[in-house]
């Protein structure tokens, strides 16, 4: 005769579970999207760009840039194209060397420049660089140019 008590306990346990959806939780997806957008908004140019290299691939070129971040803890470096990757008036395809700063609450030290070196790569598919003079990569303190 303990069945009603067991049934009631199971019912309470089920009701205490958070609501779940078989097709995904829209609120969770919205929250993840908001976090991604916040991270994107916090991205900034690296302090200085050093060496820029261009390598040949079977289906295009790869641009590799090395730079120095403003402080320790910067991550996810990328080369973001200017003008949707189209060459400027001088024939150069231009990129901004961007990285994600660390969470401000971590209070990361600035650190030595050699410990803040980042590398970013960008594929230029075949045809994207035809008629271009070269590549120019910008940082907050300088830029570097490589001719094709």
Contact map, one row per residue, 1 for C-alpha under 8 A:
1111000000000000000000000000000000000000000000000000000000000000000000000000000000000000000000000000000000000000000000000000000000000000000000000000
1111110000000000000000000000000000000000000000000000000000000000000000000000000000000000000000000000000000000000000000000000000000000000000000000000
1111111000000000000000000000000000000000000000000000000000000000000000000000000000000000000000000000000000000000000000000000000000000000000000000000
1111111100000000000000000000000000000000000000000000000000000000000000000000000000000000000000000000000000000000000000000000000000000000000000000000
0111111110000000000000000000000000000000000000000000000000000000000000000000000000000000000000000000000000000000000000000000000000000000000000000000
0111111111000000000000000000000000000000000000000000000000000000000000000000000000000000000000000000000000000000000000000000000000000000000000000000
0011111111100000000000000000000000000000000000000000000000000000000000000000000000000000000000000000000000000000000000000000000000000000000000000000
0001111111110000000000000000000000000000000000000000000000000000000000000000000000000000000000000000000000000000000000000000000000000000000000000000
0000111111111000000000000000000000000000000000000000000000000000000000000000000000000000000000000000000000000000000000000000000000000000000000000000
0000011111111100000000000000000000000000000000000000000000000000000000000000000000000000000000000000000000000000000000000000000000000000000000000000
0000001111111110000000000000000000000000000000000000000000000000000000000000000000000000000000000000000000000000000000000000000000000000000000000000
0000000111111111000000000000000000000000000000000000000000000000000000000000000000000000000000000000000000000000000000000000000000000000000000000000
0000000011111111100000000000000000000000000000000000000000000000000000000000000000000000000000000000000000000000000000000000000000000000000000000000
0000000001111111100000000000000000000000000000000000000000000000000000000000000000000000000000000000000000000000000000000000000000000000000000000000
0000000000111111110000000000000000000000000000000000000000000000000000000000000000000000000000000000000000000000000000000000000000000000000000000000
0000000000011111110000000000000000000000000000000000000000000000000000000000000000000000000000000000000000000000000000000000000000000000000000000000
0000000000001111111000000000000000000000000000000000000000000000000000000000000000000000000000000000000000000000000000000000000000000000000000000000
0000000000000011111100000000000000000000000000000000000000000000000000000000000000000000000000000000000000000000000000000000000000000000000000000000
0000000000000000111110000000000000000000000000000000000000000000000000000000000000000000000000000000000000000000000000000000000000000000000000000000
0000000000000000011111011000000000000000000000000000000000000000000000000000000000000000000000000000000000000000000000000000000000000000000000000000
0000000000000000001111111000000000000000000000000000000000000000000000000000000000000000000000000000000000000000000000000000000000000000000000000000
0000000000000000000111110000000000000000000000000000000000000000000000000000000000000000000000000000000000000000000000000000000000000000000000000000
0000000000000000000011111000000000000000000000000000000000000000000000000000000000000000000000000000000000000000000000000000000000000000000000000000
0000000000000000000111111100000000000000000000000000000000000000000000000000000000000000000000000000000000000000000000000000000000000000000000000000
0000000000000000000110111111100000000000000000000000000000000000000000000000000000000000000000000000000000000000000000000000000000000000000000000000
0000000000000000000000011111110000000000000000000000000000000000000000000000000000000000000000000000000000000000000000000000000000000000000000000000
0000000000000000000000001111111000000000000000000000000000000000000000000000000000000000000000000000000000000000000000000000000000000000000000000000
0000000000000000000000001111111100000000000000000000000000000000000000000000000000000000000000000000000000000000000000000000000000000000000000000000
0000000000000000000000001111111110000000000000000000000000000000000000000000000000000000000000000000000000000000000000000000000000000000000000000000
0000000000000000000000000111111111000000000000000000000000000000000000000000000000000000000000000000000000000000000000000000000000000000000000000000
0000000000000000000000000011111111100000000000000000000000000000000000000000000000000000000000000000000000000000000000000000000000000000000000000000
0000000000000000000000000001111111110000000000000000000000000000000000000000000000000000000000000000000000000000000000000000000000000000000000000000
0000000000000000000000000000111111111000000000000000000000000000000000000000000000000000000000000000000000000000000000000000000000000000000000000000
0000000000000000000000000000011111111100000000000000000000000000000000000000000000000000000000000000000000000000000000000000000000000000000000000000
0000000000000000000000000000001111111110000000000000000000000000000000000000000000000000000000000000000000000000000000000000000000000000000000000000
0000000000000000000000000000000111111111000000000000000000000000000000000000000000000000000000000000000000000000000000000000000000000000000000000000
0000000000000000000000000000000011111111100000000000000000000000000000000000000000000000000000000000000000000000000000000000000000000000000000000000
0000000000000000000000000000000001111111110000000000000000000000000000000000000000000000000000000000000000000000000000000000000000000000000000000000
0000000000000000000000000000000000111111111000000000000000000000000000000000000000000000000000000001000000000000000000000000000000000000000000000000
0000000000000000000000000000000000011111111000000000000000000000000000000000000000000000000000000001000000000000000000000000000000000000000000000000
0000000000000000000000000000000000001111111000000000000000000000000000000000000000000000000000000000000000000000000000000000000000000000000000000000
0000000000000000000000000000000000000111111100000000000000000000000000000000000000000000000000000001100000000000000000000000000000000000000000000000
0000000000000000000000000000000000000011111110000000000000000000000000000000000000000000000000000111100000000000000000000000000000000000000000000000
0000000000000000000000000000000000000000011111000000000000000000000000000000000000000000000000000111100000000000000000000000000000000000000000000000
0000000000000000000000000000000000000000001111100000000000000000000000000000000000000000000000011110000000000000000000000000000000000000011100000000
0000000000000000000000000000000000000000000111111000000000000000001111000000000000000000000000001110000000000000000000000000000000000000001100000000
0000000000000000000000000000000000000000000011111000000000000000001111000000000000000000000000000000000000000000000000000000000000000000001111000000
0000000000000000000000000000000000000000000001111100000000000000001110000000000000000000000000000000000000000000000000000000000000000000001111100000
0000000000000000000000000000000000000000000001111111000000000000111100000000000000000000000000001000000000000000000000000000000000000000111011110000
0000000000000000000000000000000000000000000000011111000000000000111100000000000000000000000000000000000000000000000000000000000000000000000000010000
0000000000000000000000000000000000000000000000001111100000000000111000000000000000000000000000000000000000000000000000000000000000000000000000010000
0000000000000000000000000000000000000000000000001111110000000011110000000000000000000000000000000000000000000000000000000000000000000000100000011100
0000000000000000000000000000000000000000000000000011111000000011100000000000000000000000000000000000000000000000000000000000000000000000000000000100
0000000000000000000000000000000000000000000000000001111100001111000000000000000000000000000000000000000000000000000000000000000000000000000000000100
0000000000000000000000000000000000000000000000000000111110001111000000000000000000000000000000000000000000000000000000000000000000000000000000000000
0000000000000000000000000000000000000000000000000000011111011100000000000000000000000000000000000000000000000000000000000000000000000000000000000000
0000000000000000000000000000000000000000000000000000001111111100000000000000000000000000000000000000000000000000000000000000000000000000000000000000
0000000000000000000000000000000000000000000000000000000111110000000000000000000000000000000000000000000000000000000000000000000000000000000000000000
0000000000000000000000000000000000000000000000000000000011111000000000000000000000000000000000000000000000000000000000000000110000000000000000000000
0000000000000000000000000000000000000000000000000000000111111100000000000000000000000000000000000000000000000000000000000011111000000000000000000000
0000000000000000000000000000000000000000000000000000011110111110000000000000000000000000000000000000000000000000000000000011110000000000000000000000
0000000000000000000000000000000000000000000000000000011110011111000000000000000000000000000000000000000000000000000000001111000000000000000000000000
0000000000000000000000000000000000000000000000000001111000001111100000000000000000000000000000000000000000000000000000001111000000000000000000000000
0000000000000000000000000000000000000000000000000001111000000111110000000000000000000000000000000000000000000000000000111100000000000000000000000000
0000000000000000000000000000000000000000000000001111100000000011111000000000000000000000000000001000000000000000000000111000000000000000100000000000
0000000000000000000000000000000000000000000000001111000000000001111100000000000000000000000000000000000000000000000011110000000000000000000000000000
0000000000000000000000000000000000000000000001111110000000000000111110000000000000000000000000001000000000000000000011100000000000000000001000000000
0000000000000000000000000000000000000000000001111100000000000000011111000000000000000000000000000000000000000000110111000000000000000000000000000000
0000000000000000000000000000000000000000000001110000000000000000001111110100000000000000000000000010000000000000100111000000000000000000000000000000
0000000000000000000000000000000000000000000001100000000000000000000111110100000000000000000000000000000000000100000100000000000000000000000000000000
0000000000000000000000000000000000000000000000000000000000000000000011111100000000000000000000000000000000011110000100000000000000000000000000000000
0000000000000000000000000000000000000000000000000000000000000000000011111100000000000000000000000000010000011110001100000000000000000000000000000000
0000000000000000000000000000000000000000000000000000000000000000000000111110000000000000000000000000110000010000000100000000000000000000000000000000
0000000000000000000000000000000000000000000000000000000000000000000011111111100000000000000000000011110000000000000100000000000000000000000000000000
0000000000000000000000000000000000000000000000000000000000000000000000001111100000000000000000000011110000000000000001000000000000000000000000000000
0000000000000000000000000000000000000000000000000000000000000000000000000111110000000000000000000011000000000000000000000000000000000000000000000000
0000000000000000000000000000000000000000000000000000000000000000000000000111111000000000000000001111000000000000000001110000000000000000000000000000
0000000000000000000000000000000000000000000000000000000000000000000000000001111100000000000000001110000000000000000000011100000000000000000000000000
0000000000000000000000000000000000000000000000000000000000000000000000000000111110000000000000111100000000000000000000011100000000000000100000000000
0000000000000000000000000000000000000000000000000000000000000000000000000000011111000000000000111100000000000000000000000000000000000000000000000000
0000000000000000000000000000000000000000000000000000000000000000000000000000001111111000000011110000000000000000000000000000000000000000000000000000
0000000000000000000000000000000000000000000000000000000000000000000000000000000111111100000011110000000000000000000000000000000000000000000000000000
0000000000000000000000000000000000000000000000000000000000000000000000000000000011111111000001000000000000000000000000000000000000000000000000000000
0000000000000000000000000000000000000000000000000000000000000000000000000000000011111100000000000000000000000000000000000000000000000000000000000000
0000000000000000000000000000000000000000000000000000000000000000000000000000000011111110000011100000000000000000000000000000000100000000000000000000
0000000000000000000000000000000000000000000000000000000000000000000000000000000001111111000010000000000000000000000000000000000100000000000000000000
0000000000000000000000000000000000000000000000000000000000000000000000000000000000101111111111000000000000000000000000000000000000010000000000000000
0000000000000000000000000000000000000000000000000000000000000000000000000000000000100111111111000000000000000000000000000000000000000000000000000000
0000000000000000000000000000000000000000000000000000000000000000000000000000000000000011111100000000000000000000000000000000000000000000000000000000
0000000000000000000000000000000000000000000000000000000000000000000000000000000000000011111100000000000000000000000000000000000000001000000000000000
0000000000000000000000000000000000000000000000000000000000000000000000000000000000000011111110000000000000000000000000000000000000111100000000000000
0000000000000000000000000000000000000000000000000000000000000000000000000000000000000011111111000000000000000000000000000000000000011111000000000000
0000000000000000000000000000000000000000000000000000000000000000000000000000000011001111001111100000000000000000000000000000000010011111000000000000
0000000000000000000000000000000000000000000000000000000000000000000000000000000011101011000111110000000000000000000000000000000000000011110000000000
0000000000000000000000000000000000000000000000000000000000000000000000000000001111001000000011111000000000000000000000000000000000000011110000000000
0000000000000000000000000000000000000000000010000000000000000000000000000000001111000000000001111100000000000000000000000000000000000000111000000000
0000000000000000000000000000000000000000000011001000000000000000101000000000111100000000000000111110000000000000000000010000000000000000111000000000
0000000000000000000000000000000000000000001111000000000000000000000000000000111100000000000000011111000000000000000000000000000000000000001000000000
0000000000000000000000000000000000000000001111000000000000000000000010000111110000000000000000001111100000000000000000000000000000000000000000000000
0000000000000000000000000000000000000011011100000000000000000000000000000111100000000000000000000111110000000000000000000000000000000000000000000000
0000000000000000000000000000000000000000011100000000000000000000000000001110000000000000000000000011111000000000000000000000000000000000000000000000
0000000000000000000000000000000000000000000000000000000000000000000000011110000000000000000000000001111101010000000000000000000000000000000000000000
0000000000000000000000000000000000000000000000000000000000000000000000000000000000000000000000000000111111100000000000000000000000000000000000000000
0000000000000000000000000000000000000000000000000000000000000000000000000000000000000000000000000000011111110000000000000000000000000000000000000000
0000000000000000000000000000000000000000000000000000000000000000000000000000000000000000000000000000001111100000000000000000000000000000000000000000
0000000000000000000000000000000000000000000000000000000000000000000000000000000000000000000000000000011111110000000000000000000000000000000000000000
0000000000000000000000000000000000000000000000000000000000000000000000000000000000000000000000000000001111111000000000000000000000000000000000000000
0000000000000000000000000000000000000000000000000000000000000000000000111000000000000000000000000000010101111100000000000000000000000000000000000000
0000000000000000000000000000000000000000000000000000000000000000000000110000000000000000000000000000000000111110000000000000000000000000000000000000
0000000000000000000000000000000000000000000000000000000000000000000001110000000000000000000000000000000000011111000000000000000000000000000000000000
0000000000000000000000000000000000000000000000000000000000000000000000110000000000000000000000000000000000001111101100000000000000000000000000000000
0000000000000000000000000000000000000000000000000000000000000000000000000000000000000000000000000000000000000111111100000000000000000000000000000000
0000000000000000000000000000000000000000000000000000000000000000000110000000000000000000000000000000000000000011111110000000000000000000000000000000
0000000000000000000000000000000000000000000000000000000000000000000100000000000000000000000000000000000000000001111110000000000000000000000000000000
0000000000000000000000000000000000000000000000000000000000000000000000010000000000000000000000000000000000000011111110000000000000000000000000000000
0000000000000000000000000000000000000000000000000000000000000000000111111100000000000000000000000000000000000011111111000000000000000000000000000000
0000000000000000000000000000000000000000000000000000000000000000011110000000000000000000000000000000000000000000111111100000000000000000000000000000
0000000000000000000000000000000000000000000000000000000000000000011110000010100000000000000000000000000000000000000111110000000000000000000000000000
0000000000000000000000000000000000000000000000000000000000000001111000000000100000000000000000000000000000000000000011111000000000000000000000000000
0000000000000000000000000000000000000000000000000000000000000001110000000000111000000000000000001000000000000000000001111100000000000000000000000000
0000000000000000000000000000000000000000000000000000000000000111100000000000011000000000000000000000000000000000000000111110000000000000000000000000
0000000000000000000000000000000000000000000000000000000000000111000000000000011000000000000000000000000000000000000000011111000000000000000000000000
0000000000000000000000000000000000000000000000000000000000011110000000000000000000000000000000000000000000000000000000001111100000000000000000000000
0000000000000000000000000000000000000000000000000000000000011110000000000000000000000000000000000000000000000000000000000111110110000000000000000000
0000000000000000000000000000000000000000000000000000000000111000000000000000000000000000000000000000000000000000000000000011111110000000000000000000
0000000000000000000000000000000000000000000000000000000000111000000000000000000000000000000000000000000000000000000000000001111111000000000000000000
0000000000000000000000000000000000000000000000000000000000010000000000000000000000000000000000000000000000000000000000000000111111000000000000000000
0000000000000000000000000000000000000000000000000000000000000000000000000000000000001100000000000000000000000000000000000001111111000000000000000000
0000000000000000000000000000000000000000000000000000000000000000000000000000000000000000000010000000000000000000000000000001111111110100000000000000
0000000000000000000000000000000000000000000000000000000000000000000000000000000000000000000000000000000000000000000000000000011111110000000000000000
0000000000000000000000000000000000000000000000000000000000000000000000000000000000000000001000000000000000000000000000000000000011111000000000000000
0000000000000000000000000000000000000000000000000000000000000000000000000000000000000010001110000000000000000000000000000000000011111100000000000001
0000000000000000000000000000000000000000000000000000000000000000000000000000000000000000011110000000000000000000000000000000000000111110000000000011
0000000000000000000000000000000000000000000000000000000000000000000000000000000000000000001110000000000000000000000000000000000010011111000000001111
0000000000000000000000000000000000000000000000000000000000000000000000000000000000000000000111100000000000000000000000000000000000001111100000001111
0000000000000000000000000000000000000000000000000000000000000000000000000000000000000000000111100000000000000000000000000000000000000111110000111100
0000000000000000000000000000000000000000000000001001000000000000100000000000001000000000000001111000000000000000000000000000000000000011111000111000
0000000000000000000000000000000000000000000010001000000000000000000000000000000000000000000001111000000000000000000000000000000000000001111101110000
0000000000000000000000000000000000000000000011111000000000000000001000000000000000000000000000011100000000000000000000000000000000000000111111100000
0000000000000000000000000000000000000000000011110000000000000000000000000000000000000000000000000000000000000000000000000000000000000000011111000000
0000000000000000000000000000000000000000000000111000000000000000000000000000000000000000000000000000000000000000000000000000000000000000001111100000
0000000000000000000000000000000000000000000000111000000000000000000000000000000000000000000000000000000000000000000000000000000000000000011111110000
0000000000000000000000000000000000000000000000011000000000000000000000000000000000000000000000000000000000000000000000000000000000000001111011111000
0000000000000000000000000000000000000000000000001111000000000000000000000000000000000000000000000000000000000000000000000000000000000001110001111100
0000000000000000000000000000000000000000000000000001000000000000000000000000000000000000000000000000000000000000000000000000000000000111100000111110
0000000000000000000000000000000000000000000000000001110000000000000000000000000000000000000000000000000000000000000000000000000000000111000000011111
0000000000000000000000000000000000000000000000000000000000000000000000000000000000000000000000000000000000000000000000000000000000001110000000001111
0000000000000000000000000000000000000000000000000000000000000000000000000000000000000000000000000000000000000000000000000000000000011110000000000111
